[in-house]
């Protein structure tokens, strides 16, 4: 059962900008980039003294925080490669995350000026900037079309507002403990913290209930990551 689960697992990361069809070590599918606007957007955000995380090609990560690349490598699960700020290829930026460090970020200004999709998280002090029309739901649809995945038989896990688009696409939405009320309200289940065994326990129970033997066919599942 474990081998079958792993073979049929996809991970959606970067809030939908990038899809990893077979987990974070696989070759990513880039669903969109910020294009020529990304460098000007990053410069504006830096001028406001926001802390930025910039991801390119689904594999490269950098930040304007005053940390060494080694420190950043130790703190980031994905992407695999951390580069210096000066080495960013802005033509390939798939996501910029801005941390206001407690200050509210006026998202309307940036969305209109730079033509990007803006997805604030919880209090609006942390904001994701994505290509227009790209979100976790669109990334999942793209993967489903490529793979023939039945989203009705898919499970999504999330813990923040960007996961609402994800839950709209799947048969089962599972909100984690501490999720905003908007997400919990549309979830089919609310389980424990991301830091504990809650996801594993939930999947184990689901697969025992819906084993391929009892249903007479292979049951595909999609695991999704909230940031």
N, C-alpha and C positions, 0 to 999 in steps of 0.2 A: 504493500500500500504506500509506503514512504517513497519508494522509487517512482511509482506512478504519479504521485503528487508532485514530486520535483520535476519530472519530465513534462508536466503540463502547467508549470507555473510561469507566469509573466510578471514582471515588476514594472509599474509605471512610476517614474520618478521625475524630478524637476517640475512638478506641477503640470505635467502634460507636455512640456516642450520636447521631451525625449522619451522614447519607449525602449525598454530592454526586454526583448522577447523571451530570453531564457535566463533571466537573472542579471545582476549587476556586472558579472564578468563577461557577458556576451557582447557582441557588436551592437551598438545602439542604432536605433532608427531615429533620425532627426526629423521632427515634425514641423519645424519652423525655426527661423532665426530673427533676431531684431534688426539685422541688416545695417544699413548706413546710419540709422538713428542711434545705435547702441553707444557709440563713443561720446556723442554729444550728450546723451542722457546720463552716462556715467560721470561726465565732467560736471554737469549741473548738480547731480546728487552729491558729488564730492564737495562742491562749493557750499553745500548746505551742512557739511560736516556729518553726513550720514555714514554709517559703516556699511560697506558693500561686499556682497559675495557675487562673483561673476562666473558663469559656467559656459564653456564653449565645447561644441562637438560632442557633448554628452560624456566627455572624459576628462576635460581640463578644468581646473578650478583655480581661482585666484581671489585675492581680497585686498582692499586698501587699508585694512587694519594693520597696525604696527606690530606685526608678528613675523617670525621667520617662516620660510616655506616648510621647514621641518616641523615647526609647531602646528601649522595648518594641516600638514599631512597626518599628524597624530590625532587631529580632532575631526577629520572628515572621513566618513565611510565611503562615499562616492562623490565625485568621480575619482579615478585612480591617480591622476597626475596633478600635482600642484605646481604652478608657475609663478614667477614674479609678475607684479602689476605691469611692468614695462614690456612684458612679452605677450600680453593679451592680443589675440587676433580678433579685433572687434567685428570683422565681417562675419564671424562664425559664432557670435554670442547667441546662445539660446535662452538665457535667463539672467536677469539681474535682480538680486534680492537686496532691498535696502532696509537697514535697521535704524530706526529713529532713536533708539536707546531711550525710550520713554516719551519721546516727542511725537505728536500726531503728524502724519505725512499727508499733505493735501494731494490726493490722487488725481483729482480732476485736472489740475494744471498739467501734469505729466502726460496723462492719457491723450489730451487734445493736442498738446504741443509736439509730442514725439510719435504719435500714432501707434501706441502700444496698448496691449491688454493689461489692465492693472487689477491685481487681486490682493486686497488687503487681508491680513490675518487678525482675527479677534479685535483687538483694541484699535487697529489702524496705525500702530507704531512700527509695524513690520509689514513691508509691502513687496510683492513679487511683480516684476515687469516681464511680460511674455509677448511673443508675436501675436498680432491681432488674430482672433479666431481660434487661438490655441488655449486649451485648458486640459485638465485631466480626463474629462469626458471625451473630448475630441481625440486625444491620444489613444484612449481605449477603443474607440470606434475604428480608428485607423488600424490598430493591431488586429481587431476582430475581423475586419474586412480582408486583411492580408492572410490571416490564419484560418478563417472559417470558424472562428470561435462563437459559440452560442452564449451571448451575454446574459440571457435569461438564467443560465446555469453557472453564473459567475458570482464570486463574492468579492466585495470591496471593503477594505478597512480604512478608516480615516479618523482624524481628530481635529480638523479645523475647517474653516469656511471654504477653502478651495476644493474640499472633498465633496461638496454638495453636487457639483457637476458629475462627479464620479458615481455617486449613489443613484443619480437619475438614469444611468445607463445599464445598471446591473440588476440581477434578480434579487440579490441580497446585499444590503448595506449594513455594515457593522461599525458603530461608533465606539470610540475608545473612551474610557473614563476621563472626565474633564473636558470633553468636547463642548463647543458652544451649543446653546439650546437650538439654534436653527438646524444644525446637523443632526443632533440627537432626535429632533422631532420627526425627521424623515427616515431615520434608520430603522431597520427591522429588528436589530438587537443592539444593546449597549452593554459592553463588557468592561473588564478591568483595565489597568494601566498598560501602556506600551512597554513599560520596563519589566513586567512580570511575564508569566507563562500564559496569559489570557488568550492570545491569538492561537498558540499551539493547541491549547485545550479546546478552544472553539472548533478549530479545524478537525481535530481528532474526533470530536463528537459528531460533526457534520458528515465526515467520511464513513463513520460507522453506521450512521443512519442511511446514507445514500451510497452504499458500496456498489461498484459496477456489477457485481454478481446479482444483487437483488434488483437492480434497475434494468439489467439485461444489456447495458451499453456503457461505453466509457464515459465517465463524467468529468468534464473539464472544469478547472477552477482558475481564476486569476487573482493573485495576491497583489495588492496595491499598497504603496507607501505614501503616507502623509509625511511632509517635511519635518 
